[in-house]
């Protein structure tokens, strides 16, 4: 308290902070970036360990024998799928029943707000089939889910085959204390969304589905299986879910532990783990893995069918079989044994997975960075905003001749009208609302007047509104008529800085990656933008660091990290499809990234843009 | 001045009416920051349903309102939205009139002091001018009506709005000098939530000051008035409690309302300090710490009354703030009431030291409450510690805010008697340090 109440020390501190403001800010920024990059360096990270007692010390045996039979079932499934030209519901129901499950179906229809060109769907109609294996050893109050998507073409047939094989095998075992639900969902996430909403009696996004006829207990954990070949070289674990939510780290630990035990190659972000952390290439490998995770998490979309489970407080992950040119192959029996082991351990759970971390980044499957380690990187960036705000506050207070701790300081000159601050704020937010609502509302009109498809219409309208927002400062000033004073922009900037700080802070708590990426690009412009900087240069920098351009860079960076670099042209097309996917994700699953960017971040950036053109 | 106030009222009522019709009206009453077990509308409805069925509303552990409130809503349940909007408007008007009257008194006192040349010469810039004081009442009303906290509280139909109205009327009657009405409203406020009991001291001090009775233990006139006021207060409190008894013909409500407030059995998270402590605490320490926590609310009355006995209205502000920070089930509506007074202390602005820090923290915390709640309850990824950390920070900021105003007020008074530019003995410039 001494610091807060002793005026002399306070004054010294304030003076120090205001005099050294710019260098401190630059230092903080560099330190923040360095800290973040340091997170991938192995000595700074923690080794993963199983925290959950029920899963750690207990021994289970994996004896699943019927890999070949599962593959045969998969081929049969493929044949029926081809014959029906979609989900072979009747065959699945019959097969699941013959394996002794209680089988139910759920049909759903969904009309997308505009056609999805990536997956070529608009009016979606489908059926989910699921069978429940009732727990023989305990009251049926809890359940586990194993799901496999029924995808178009020849994909994932093996996954469905293995699912049915496991169902038959699990049926003959007596260990189960939790219901096990085997789910084959059509139209990937849309089907999953319908099933989950049906299971939990909610309807958050206005889908149309039939109610579920059968139900197990409350779902504790779920795995989604994607398998497209008879043998695989490695299994990839996908964790990122809706809005960047991650399952409890113990689920990843469980997967890793069994891969080690059974001897299956396992990857995360498609990257194997390396042991040469002390070499440059080893470090850059870890950094790439982590950056991929950050980018995926920041996108806020579910990266596998498991992504929607997380919303219901169910720990879930996708396991994806990968078949590359490596010599070492794993057959389906082994994958079956792996899954059996994981389910046996999950079956032992006495309470929900909660012991381990929920906030983490993974530079490799056996290493993780927890919230306490990565938050300082964001904190260092966020503190810049607060320092600048403090500096402005002191400047605002000091503009009437010297306030010596309250004493002295005459009549304040009339402070800038509330109107001159409120107008830009309101107008920016109106632009944000337009960006949020208009693209979908005006697609029909755009299609009538321009030679574009609906999807293009939506994306191009969004980009047009985004660009049109740049012309706003001139109009704002016409409304104000000479209200722009020196003090005016300072107050506006103070508001914008605090607004951005709170906004980024909240975002980083929910989705660290998104918050951090936005902070990386927005903090420098927020910190150093004034009406007195050279206009053309600052404007160029501001546009280059605007949220839209950040998204563009992220697309290129993501492709680069995935080792599938794209040309400028392709990158641009990808950028357009990412925008349309973002809007679709919001409409279909309630992802929050698009509204966050349109309604809050973009207006905030416009405020800063306004300051640059302050007259 | 009536026109701007009317306009303000219309704007405020429009905002509330729009929100009542929007989808937010279902979301807001679920927020723990806005409603507490004491004043949630859901519970009032439940109590009414029980009453209609002929069951005591206090059967079970849901309803904790006073009997008068339930009978009040028994008649106006269909107009609940209008009642809550009117309560807010009434509070604002009462505060407006009270502050206007108070400002007149302050100005008159200042004029006498100036004529008597009681202020040091270099203090002229501390003297308040009619120009700057002109808009203060309007600002007070605006701070109350347009404060997001008040709006949230009103849209949630939290009965906190009614309690605020009662306290505002009490302040108005006190400032106007009507001791009977003041005592009645104070009794009503106490009857509603116990804690306003501590407002007895400032009200008494103010009324004494108004009647030019010095606070002197040896004077019989002092004792006479004190007894008179205490009698009025206790009498009306007694009438209310008895009336409640006759309405329900049982004493159930005492334990269900006051016992519930004082023993804090419901540990639903809120923005206060109680829930986490008592959720974590071993059962056998509970009684002791409940006493400590509850005494904390009442304890500050004595030192503050002694320190601020010349400034009872500021003391009222301090007391309301302390109540809203330390009470067992605080909601944002309580905070809104004391925040409405901040414009009345505009002249202290230059002496405030941490206002920037405090306002940033309050702002950030208000935004973080729903975020951390989401992470804890819905996403399941954070836990109660995250939420409580923000609660703690929020309360620390509030305490800093209040103590900052307290310090600034004392400092201004100090300057008014000793001169603005203090010199040390050796002639160099001195600064005041709070230790």
Interface residues (C-beta under 8 A of the other chain):
Chain A: X4 X5 X6 X7 X8 X10 X245 X246 X310 X311 X313 X352 X354 X358 X359 X386 X389 X390 X393 X403 X405 X406 X407 X409 X410 X498 X501 X502 X503 X505 X506 X509 X510
Chain B: X125 X350 X351 X352 X353 X354 X356 X357 X360 X363 X364 X367 X368 X371 X372 X374 X375 X378 X379 X380 X381 X382 X400 X407 X408 X411 X420 X421 X431 X432 X433 X434 X435
